[in-house]
């Protein structure tokens, strides 16, 4: 069974599970790096916000032997847990003065997002691109986001420079940058893997920088003063490993770390450990404490 066939079957099963008052639609969602994911969109009568539920994990469980009815019940439970408490008046999105208060930015690959970059405002940064989004915090949808497209910018009568200025001013306040020891992060997020880190990596003194949500947090390396603070903490120049679009790993450049070893590790992780849509770059970056600049190492 293909995922497309599975999508049609799940649509029917979820519709039966929910009953009247709901409409279930199959959608294909374009994600980062040219990835398209299959999902179901469940619309509830009288509510103008609808969670998008991606099918990949359900499809894998079905291939593993779990029956469709149980999966539909689980999806309905997941849907109800994600359901906004109330609708949202989206008229505010016509007013840039309101939008800019929660304007943020993310980093994505230039090479892997050529089609997307034709439709969204963006600013080049090394081998990456800065793109912009509205960070949702209302209607029970904390953590959601709305990608800013060229059409939005044109309707507002603003330019890319305005988006960059306002997101740099507001993003650090709504999505504060964080720096944590990598092992404490792993113990929190993947406790079963925390003890599998090699001694070679432990000796490097690795830290994870991201935002408080650990979502689209690689962008914090552009926050004003962020890398300077990390550099002060670690005592010098830094290597920056783009572990995903959500976070970065930093270590002191004064360690015995071999840059070529780090590059090989980045490439290996990108190809074997990450979902394709989460890959940021194969490059190793370098922060020079004296100049305050980030370059490709």
C-alpha positions as CSV (number, residue, x, y, z in Angstrom):
1,X,0.0,0.0,0.0
2,X,1.4,3.4,-1.0
3,X,1.1,6.4,1.4
4,X,-1.4,7.9,-1.1
5,X,-3.7,4.9,-0.8
6,X,-3.2,4.9,3.0
7,X,-4.2,8.6,3.0
8,X,-7.5,7.8,1.3
9,X,-8.3,4.9,3.7
10,X,-7.4,7.0,6.7
11,X,-9.7,9.8,5.5
12,X,-12.6,7.4,5.4
13,X,-11.8,5.8,8.8
14,X,-11.3,9.2,10.6
15,X,-14.5,10.6,9.1
16,X,-16.4,7.6,10.5
17,X,-14.7,8.0,13.8
18,X,-15.6,11.7,14.1
19,X,-19.1,11.6,12.8
20,X,-21.1,14.6,11.8
21,X,-19.9,18.2,12.2
22,X,-16.5,17.6,10.7
23,X,-14.9,17.5,7.3
24,X,-11.7,15.6,6.5
25,X,-9.5,16.5,3.6
26,X,-6.4,15.0,2.1
27,X,-3.6,17.5,1.6
28,X,0.0,17.4,0.3
29,X,2.1,19.9,2.3
30,X,5.3,21.4,0.9
31,X,7.9,21.5,3.6
32,X,11.5,22.6,3.9
33,X,14.2,21.4,1.4
34,X,11.7,20.5,-1.3
35,X,10.0,17.8,0.8
36,X,6.3,17.1,0.4
37,X,4.4,15.3,3.2
38,X,0.9,13.8,3.0
39,X,-1.5,14.9,5.7
40,X,-5.1,15.1,6.7
41,X,-6.8,18.4,7.5
42,X,-9.7,18.1,9.8
43,X,-12.2,21.0,9.8
44,X,-14.7,21.3,12.6
45,X,-18.0,23.2,11.9
46,X,-17.8,26.7,13.4
47,X,-14.0,26.8,13.9
48,X,-11.8,28.6,11.5
49,X,-8.5,26.9,12.6
50,X,-7.7,23.3,11.7
51,X,-4.7,21.3,12.8
52,X,-2.8,19.6,10.0
53,X,-2.0,16.0,11.0
54,X,0.9,14.4,9.1
55,X,0.5,10.8,8.1
56,X,4.1,9.4,8.1
57,X,4.2,8.0,11.6
58,X,0.7,6.5,11.2
59,X,1.7,5.0,7.9
60,X,4.8,3.4,9.4
61,X,2.7,1.9,12.2
62,X,0.3,0.5,9.6
63,X,3.1,-1.1,7.7
64,X,4.3,-2.6,11.0
65,X,0.9,-4.3,11.4
66,X,-1.3,-1.9,13.3
67,X,-4.9,-1.9,12.0
68,X,-6.6,1.1,10.4
69,X,-9.4,1.4,12.9
70,X,-6.9,1.7,15.9
71,X,-4.8,4.2,13.9
72,X,-7.9,6.3,13.1
73,X,-8.9,6.4,16.8
74,X,-5.3,7.5,17.7
75,X,-5.4,10.2,15.1
76,X,-8.7,11.5,16.4
77,X,-7.3,11.6,19.9
78,X,-4.2,13.5,18.6
79,X,-6.4,15.9,16.7
80,X,-8.5,16.7,19.8
81,X,-5.4,17.3,21.8
82,X,-4.1,19.8,19.2
83,X,-7.5,21.4,18.6
84,X,-7.5,25.2,19.2
85,X,-9.6,26.2,22.1
86,X,-11.3,28.8,20.0
87,X,-11.2,30.4,16.5
88,X,-9.0,33.3,15.7
89,X,-9.8,36.6,14.0
90,X,-7.3,36.6,11.2
91,X,-8.1,40.2,10.1
92,X,-5.1,41.3,12.1
93,X,-2.8,39.7,9.4
94,X,-3.8,42.6,7.1
95,X,-2.1,45.1,9.4
96,X,1.7,44.9,9.3
97,X,2.0,47.0,12.5
98,X,0.3,44.1,14.4
99,X,2.1,41.3,12.5
100,X,5.6,42.7,13.2
101,X,5.2,42.3,16.9
102,X,5.5,38.5,16.5
103,X,7.7,38.5,13.5
104,X,10.5,35.9,13.6
105,X,13.0,34.4,11.1
106,X,14.5,31.0,10.4
107,X,17.5,29.7,8.5
108,X,17.1,27.3,5.5
109,X,19.4,25.8,2.9
110,X,19.9,28.0,-0.2
111,X,20.7,25.0,-2.5
112,X,17.7,22.8,-1.4
113,X,15.0,25.5,-1.5
114,X,15.3,27.2,-4.9
115,X,11.6,26.9,-5.7
116,X,10.5,28.1,-2.4
117,X,12.8,31.1,-2.5
118,X,11.0,32.3,-5.6
119,X,7.8,32.8,-3.5
120,X,9.1,34.2,-0.2
121,X,11.2,37.2,0.9
122,X,14.7,36.1,1.9
123,X,18.1,37.4,2.8
124,X,21.3,35.5,1.9
125,X,23.5,34.4,4.8
126,X,26.6,32.4,3.8
127,X,25.3,29.2,2.1
128,X,21.9,29.7,3.8
129,X,18.8,32.0,3.5
130,X,17.0,33.9,6.2
131,X,13.2,33.6,5.7
132,X,10.5,35.1,7.8
133,X,7.4,33.8,9.7
134,X,4.7,35.0,12.1
135,X,5.0,33.1,15.4
136,X,1.4,32.2,16.5
137,X,0.5,32.5,20.2
138,X,-3.3,32.5,20.3
139,X,-6.3,30.4,20.1
140,X,-4.6,27.4,21.7
141,X,-2.0,27.3,18.9
142,X,1.1,28.3,20.7
143,X,4.1,27.2,18.7
144,X,2.4,27.5,15.3
145,X,3.7,29.7,12.5
146,X,2.7,31.4,9.3
147,X,5.3,31.7,6.6
148,X,5.6,35.2,5.2
149,X,5.3,35.2,1.4
150,X,6.0,37.8,-1.3
151,X,2.3,38.4,-1.6
152,X,2.0,39.3,2.1
153,X,4.9,41.7,1.8
154,X,3.3,43.4,-1.2
155,X,-0.1,43.7,0.5
156,X,1.6,45.3,3.5
157,X,3.7,47.7,1.4
158,X,6.9,46.8,3.1
159,X,10.3,45.5,1.9
160,X,12.6,42.7,2.9
161,X,14.7,45.2,4.8
162,X,11.7,46.0,7.0
163,X,11.1,42.4,7.7
164,X,14.8,41.8,8.6
165,X,14.9,44.9,10.9
166,X,11.6,44.1,12.7
167,X,12.3,40.4,13.1
168,X,15.8,41.1,14.5
169,X,14.2,43.4,17.0
170,X,11.3,41.2,18.1
171,X,12.4,37.5,17.7
172,X,14.8,37.5,20.6
173,X,12.0,38.6,22.9
174,X,9.3,36.1,21.7
175,X,11.7,33.2,21.1
176,X,14.7,33.8,23.4
177,X,18.0,32.1,22.6
178,X,19.3,29.4,24.9
179,X,22.6,27.6,25.4
180,X,22.7,24.3,27.2
181,X,25.1,21.4,27.7
182,X,24.4,18.8,25.0
183,X,24.0,16.0,27.5
184,X,21.3,17.8,29.5
185,X,19.4,18.4,26.3
186,X,19.7,14.8,25.2
187,X,18.6,13.5,28.7
188,X,15.5,15.7,28.3
189,X,14.7,14.9,24.7
190,X,16.1,11.4,24.1
191,X,17.1,9.9,27.4
192,X,17.6,6.5,25.8
193,X,20.4,7.9,23.7
194,X,22.2,10.1,26.2
195,X,24.5,7.3,27.2
196,X,25.4,6.4,23.7
197,X,27.6,9.4,23.0
198,X,31.2,8.5,22.2
199,X,34.1,9.5,24.5
200,X,35.6,11.4,21.6
201,X,32.5,13.7,21.4
202,X,32.3,14.0,25.2
203,X,35.8,15.3,25.3
204,X,35.0,18.1,22.9
205,X,32.7,20.0,25.3
206,X,29.6,20.4,23.2
207,X,26.7,22.9,23.7
208,X,23.4,23.2,22.0
209,X,22.1,26.7,21.1
210,X,18.5,27.2,20.0
211,X,15.4,29.0,21.1
212,X,13.2,28.1,24.1
213,X,10.9,26.0,21.9
214,X,13.7,24.1,20.2
215,X,11.9,24.8,17.0
216,X,13.5,26.6,14.0
217,X,16.1,27.6,16.5
218,X,19.2,27.5,14.3
219,X,18.4,31.2,13.6
220,X,19.6,32.2,17.0
221,X,23.1,32.5,15.7
222,X,22.0,35.7,14.0
223,X,20.5,37.2,17.2
224,X,22.4,40.3,18.1
225,X,25.0,39.4,20.8
226,X,24.1,35.7,20.9
227,X,27.4,34.3,19.6
228,X,29.4,36.8,21.6
229,X,27.7,35.5,24.8
230,X,28.5,31.9,23.9
231,X,32.0,32.8,23.0
232,X,32.5,34.5,26.4
233,X,31.2,31.4,28.1
234,X,33.5,29.1,26.2
235,X,36.4,31.4,26.2
236,X,37.3,32.1,22.5
237,X,36.5,31.4,18.9
238,X,33.8,28.8,18.1
239,X,33.0,26.1,15.7
240,X,29.3,25.9,14.9
241,X,27.8,22.6,13.7
242,X,24.5,22.9,11.9
243,X,22.8,19.9,13.5
244,X,19.4,20.8,12.0
245,X,17.2,23.8,11.2
246,X,16.0,23.6,14.9
247,X,19.3,23.8,16.7
248,X,23.1,24.2,16.4
249,X,26.0,22.6,18.3
250,X,28.9,24.8,19.3
251,X,32.3,24.0,20.7
252,X,35.4,26.0,21.4
253,X,37.8,26.2,18.5
254,X,40.6,25.9,21.0
255,X,39.9,22.2,21.5
256,X,41.7,19.4,19.7
257,X,38.7,19.1,17.3
258,X,39.7,18.4,13.7
259,X,37.6,20.5,11.4
260,X,37.6,17.8,8.7
261,X,36.4,15.2,11.3
262,X,33.6,17.7,12.2
263,X,32.6,18.1,8.5
264,X,32.5,14.4,8.0
265,X,30.3,14.1,11.1
266,X,27.9,16.8,9.8
267,X,27.6,15.0,6.4
268,X,27.0,11.6,8.1
269,X,24.3,12.9,10.4
270,X,22.5,14.8,7.7
271,X,22.3,11.6,5.6
272,X,21.6,9.0,8.2
273,X,20.0,10.6,11.3
274,X,17.8,13.6,10.2
275,X,14.5,13.8,8.4
276,X,15.3,15.4,5.0
277,X,13.2,18.5,5.8
278,X,15.3,19.1,8.9
279,X,18.7,19.3,7.2
280,X,20.3,22.7,7.3
281,X,23.7,22.5,5.7
282,X,26.8,20.3,5.2
283,X,29.1,23.2,6.1
284,X,31.0,23.8,9.3
285,X,30.9,27.4,10.5
286,X,33.4,29.5,12.5
287,X,32.7,32.4,14.8
288,X,35.6,34.8,15.2
289,X,35.4,36.4,18.6
290,X,37.6,39.4,17.6
291,X,35.7,40.4,14.5
292,X,32.2,39.1,15.6
293,X,31.7,37.5,12.2
294,X,30.5,34.0,11.2
295,X,32.2,32.3,8.2
296,X,32.3,28.9,6.6
297,X,35.3,27.0,8.1
